[in-house]
């Protein structure tokens, strides 16, 4: 018997609402050590931009300083918003991938909003 977790149920419900909007989808995933953000087409067929705490741009921007996980998430959002602005993308739909809108997920969203991207 297969039991669906609460996180998977939230993810499915959120994704279903987003897919009906036909807008670019900004997906955020967090692991215990890192955070990842990717911009997809609305149907999920193509990745337009991505940024993570493992990316070279992130490592250069943090300049080998030890950052907290919240600061890392905020920096990932800042760097991703710079990439989106360079591609003239100013309107996206935020997909939290079933995670609660709190902590590192909220830090990414706030940094993107503060840089002028609507989500």
Secondary structure, DSSP 8 states (H G I E B T S, - for coil): -----HHHHHHHHHHHHHHTT-S-EEEEEE-SS-EEEEEE-TTSS-EEEEEETTSHHHHHHHTT----HHHHHHHHHHHHHHHHHHTT--B-EEE-TT--SSTHHHHHHHHHHHTT-B-
